Amino acid sequence: MKLIQEMIDVKDGEMVLANLKYTRHGPVVYEDKEHHKAYAVRAAWMEIDGSPYLARLRMNQAQS
């Protein structure tokens, strides 16, 4: 996992340190420390050759 630390500015409060974890599959959304597992989310719709990805390429070519 890749760990990125960021300071987040909280409205009407102090800055908070956030530890963001990423894997090759995407950002980690849950860690099960008891079972030594991490769950990551991948946006499959953004993968090359995916339908939304190809549609987005066509939208970039729109003239009107």
PyMOL CGO cylinders between C-alpha atoms (Angstrom):
from pymol import cmd
from pymol.cgo import CYLINDER

trace = [
    CYLINDER, 0.00, 0.00, 0.00, 1.02, 3.55, -0.60, 0.3, 1, 1, 1, 1, 1, 1,
    CYLINDER, 1.02, 3.55, -0.60, 0.41, 5.92, 2.31, 0.3, 1, 1, 1, 1, 1, 1,
    CYLINDER, 0.41, 5.92, 2.31, -0.27, 9.62, 1.78, 0.3, 1, 1, 1, 1, 1, 1,
    CYLINDER, -0.27, 9.62, 1.78, -0.66, 11.95, 4.73, 0.3, 1, 1, 1, 1, 1, 1,
    CYLINDER, -0.66, 11.95, 4.73, -2.71, 15.12, 4.25, 0.3, 1, 1, 1, 1, 1, 1,
    CYLINDER, -2.71, 15.12, 4.25, -3.75, 17.90, 6.57, 0.3, 1, 1, 1, 1, 1, 1,
    CYLINDER, -3.75, 17.90, 6.57, -7.46, 18.67, 6.21, 0.3, 1, 1, 1, 1, 1, 1,
    CYLINDER, -7.46, 18.67, 6.21, -8.80, 22.07, 7.19, 0.3, 1, 1, 1, 1, 1, 1,
    CYLINDER, -8.80, 22.07, 7.19, -11.97, 21.59, 9.28, 0.3, 1, 1, 1, 1, 1, 1,
    CYLINDER, -11.97, 21.59, 9.28, -14.47, 24.44, 9.34, 0.3, 1, 1, 1, 1, 1, 1,
    CYLINDER, -14.47, 24.44, 9.34, -14.52, 26.12, 12.75, 0.3, 1, 1, 1, 1, 1, 1,
    CYLINDER, -14.52, 26.12, 12.75, -11.91, 23.67, 14.01, 0.3, 1, 1, 1, 1, 1, 1,
    CYLINDER, -11.91, 23.67, 14.01, -8.30, 22.62, 13.91, 0.3, 1, 1, 1, 1, 1, 1,
    CYLINDER, -8.30, 22.62, 13.91, -6.47, 20.96, 11.05, 0.3, 1, 1, 1, 1, 1, 1,
    CYLINDER, -6.47, 20.96, 11.05, -6.79, 17.14, 11.09, 0.3, 1, 1, 1, 1, 1, 1,
    CYLINDER, -6.79, 17.14, 11.09, -4.16, 14.69, 9.86, 0.3, 1, 1, 1, 1, 1, 1,
    CYLINDER, -4.16, 14.69, 9.86, -5.65, 12.12, 7.48, 0.3, 1, 1, 1, 1, 1, 1,
    CYLINDER, -5.65, 12.12, 7.48, -3.80, 8.94, 6.51, 0.3, 1, 1, 1, 1, 1, 1,
    CYLINDER, -3.80, 8.94, 6.51, -4.92, 7.95, 3.01, 0.3, 1, 1, 1, 1, 1, 1,
    CYLINDER, -4.92, 7.95, 3.01, -4.01, 4.49, 1.77, 0.3, 1, 1, 1, 1, 1, 1,
    CYLINDER, -4.01, 4.49, 1.77, -3.96, 3.37, -1.85, 0.3, 1, 1, 1, 1, 1, 1,
    CYLINDER, -3.96, 3.37, -1.85, -3.38, 0.00, -3.51, 0.3, 1, 1, 1, 1, 1, 1,
    CYLINDER, -3.38, 0.00, -3.51, -3.00, -0.93, -7.16, 0.3, 1, 1, 1, 1, 1, 1,
    CYLINDER, -3.00, -0.93, -7.16, -6.75, -1.57, -7.08, 0.3, 1, 1, 1, 1, 1, 1,
    CYLINDER, -6.75, -1.57, -7.08, -7.66, 1.91, -5.81, 0.3, 1, 1, 1, 1, 1, 1,
    CYLINDER, -7.66, 1.91, -5.81, -8.17, 3.73, -2.52, 0.3, 1, 1, 1, 1, 1, 1,
    CYLINDER, -8.17, 3.73, -2.52, -8.67, 1.70, 0.66, 0.3, 1, 1, 1, 1, 1, 1,
    CYLINDER, -8.67, 1.70, 0.66, -12.16, 2.23, 2.06, 0.3, 1, 1, 1, 1, 1, 1,
    CYLINDER, -12.16, 2.23, 2.06, -12.04, -0.26, 4.94, 0.3, 1, 1, 1, 1, 1, 1,
    CYLINDER, -12.04, -0.26, 4.94, -9.33, -2.05, 6.90, 0.3, 1, 1, 1, 1, 1, 1,
    CYLINDER, -9.33, -2.05, 6.90, -10.11, -5.22, 8.86, 0.3, 1, 1, 1, 1, 1, 1,
    CYLINDER, -10.11, -5.22, 8.86, -7.13, -5.23, 11.21, 0.3, 1, 1, 1, 1, 1, 1,
    CYLINDER, -7.13, -5.23, 11.21, -8.31, -8.35, 13.00, 0.3, 1, 1, 1, 1, 1, 1,
    CYLINDER, -8.31, -8.35, 13.00, -8.14, -10.43, 9.80, 0.3, 1, 1, 1, 1, 1, 1,
    CYLINDER, -8.14, -10.43, 9.80, -5.29, -8.45, 8.19, 0.3, 1, 1, 1, 1, 1, 1,
    CYLINDER, -5.29, -8.45, 8.19, -7.36, -7.41, 5.17, 0.3, 1, 1, 1, 1, 1, 1,
    CYLINDER, -7.36, -7.41, 5.17, -7.91, -4.13, 3.37, 0.3, 1, 1, 1, 1, 1, 1,
    CYLINDER, -7.91, -4.13, 3.37, -10.75, -3.41, 0.96, 0.3, 1, 1, 1, 1, 1, 1,
    CYLINDER, -10.75, -3.41, 0.96, -10.16, -1.07, -1.95, 0.3, 1, 1, 1, 1, 1, 1,
    CYLINDER, -10.16, -1.07, -1.95, -12.52, 0.37, -4.55, 0.3, 1, 1, 1, 1, 1, 1,
    CYLINDER, -12.52, 0.37, -4.55, -11.70, 0.52, -8.22, 0.3, 1, 1, 1, 1, 1, 1,
    CYLINDER, -11.70, 0.52, -8.22, -13.73, 2.59, -10.68, 0.3, 1, 1, 1, 1, 1, 1,
    CYLINDER, -13.73, 2.59, -10.68, -14.12, -0.09, -13.33, 0.3, 1, 1, 1, 1, 1, 1,
    CYLINDER, -14.12, -0.09, -13.33, -16.19, 2.27, -15.50, 0.3, 1, 1, 1, 1, 1, 1,
    CYLINDER, -16.19, 2.27, -15.50, -13.05, 4.39, -16.02, 0.3, 1, 1, 1, 1, 1, 1,
    CYLINDER, -13.05, 4.39, -16.02, -11.01, 1.46, -17.34, 0.3, 1, 1, 1, 1, 1, 1,
    CYLINDER, -11.01, 1.46, -17.34, -9.75, 1.65, -20.91, 0.3, 1, 1, 1, 1, 1, 1,
    CYLINDER, -9.75, 1.65, -20.91, -12.14, -0.15, -23.31, 0.3, 1, 1, 1, 1, 1, 1,
    CYLINDER, -12.14, -0.15, -23.31, -15.06, 0.33, -20.90, 0.3, 1, 1, 1, 1, 1, 1,
    CYLINDER, -15.06, 0.33, -20.90, -18.29, 1.74, -22.36, 0.3, 1, 1, 1, 1, 1, 1,
    CYLINDER, -18.29, 1.74, -22.36, -18.31, 4.99, -20.34, 0.3, 1, 1, 1, 1, 1, 1,
    CYLINDER, -18.31, 4.99, -20.34, -14.65, 5.54, -21.13, 0.3, 1, 1, 1, 1, 1, 1,
    CYLINDER, -14.65, 5.54, -21.13, -15.31, 5.21, -24.87, 0.3, 1, 1, 1, 1, 1, 1,
    CYLINDER, -15.31, 5.21, -24.87, -18.41, 7.45, -24.63, 0.3, 1, 1, 1, 1, 1, 1,
    CYLINDER, -18.41, 7.45, -24.63, -16.33, 10.11, -22.89, 0.3, 1, 1, 1, 1, 1, 1,
    CYLINDER, -16.33, 10.11, -22.89, -13.87, 10.07, -25.78, 0.3, 1, 1, 1, 1, 1, 1,
    CYLINDER, -13.87, 10.07, -25.78, -16.74, 10.70, -28.22, 0.3, 1, 1, 1, 1, 1, 1,
    CYLINDER, -16.74, 10.70, -28.22, -18.06, 13.57, -26.06, 0.3, 1, 1, 1, 1, 1, 1,
    CYLINDER, -18.06, 13.57, -26.06, -14.63, 15.21, -26.24, 0.3, 1, 1, 1, 1, 1, 1,
    CYLINDER, -14.63, 15.21, -26.24, -15.02, 15.28, -30.03, 0.3, 1, 1, 1, 1, 1, 1,
    CYLINDER, -15.02, 15.28, -30.03, -18.46, 16.93, -30.01, 0.3, 1, 1, 1, 1, 1, 1,
    CYLINDER, -18.46, 16.93, -30.01, -18.79, 20.08, -32.12, 0.3, 1, 1, 1, 1, 1, 1,
    CYLINDER, -18.79, 20.08, -32.12, -21.99, 21.39, -30.54, 0.3, 1, 1, 1, 1, 1, 1,
]
cmd.load_cgo(trace, "trace")
